[in-house]
């Protein structure tokens, strides 16, 4: 059975290697990951075919590759959001992370979360698409069917609300006011 699976894999999957590499190169922004993605796609297809052979092997291969890229993108965004919330926004180095800093970061995150929930539904949607999904101002405007200036105004409104909540202690009874320069507020 294993020999027939290997033969099937070589005949039905490996023949698309050049096309798969071109597709990954066009679609994935980290060139160093292309070979890893290709290999991981092969492993997943091989393991799935051991259970049941796909009816459309080429489509299955490319769908698997696309799903891998989507998973990696999703994971990279989750990590970057946590890193920014816990460390970068505090302007501290990794070796300075203490339980006190961690608790303060959690308080600030809760404060920002409350401020986010107080935004209008449209404003929340704009902020989410712009800052979390990392869409351009134009892409947000197109998706929502609004002018780019509206997107800009909604983002400005949200940033003012967030700054007020964080730096003036509004929205949370536990957040301490921190001395902040104008330069830090612009970041």
Secondary structure, 3 states (H helix, E strand, C coil): CHHHHHHHHHHHCHHHHHHHHHHHHHHCCCHHHHHHHHHHHHHHHHHHHHHCCCCCHHHHHHHHHHHHHHHHHHHHHHHHHHHHHHCHHHCCCHHHCCHHHHHHHHHHHHHHHHHHHHCCHHHHHHHHHHHHCCCCHHHHHHHHCCCHHHHHHHHHHHHHHHHHHHHCCCCCCCCCCCCCCHHHHHC
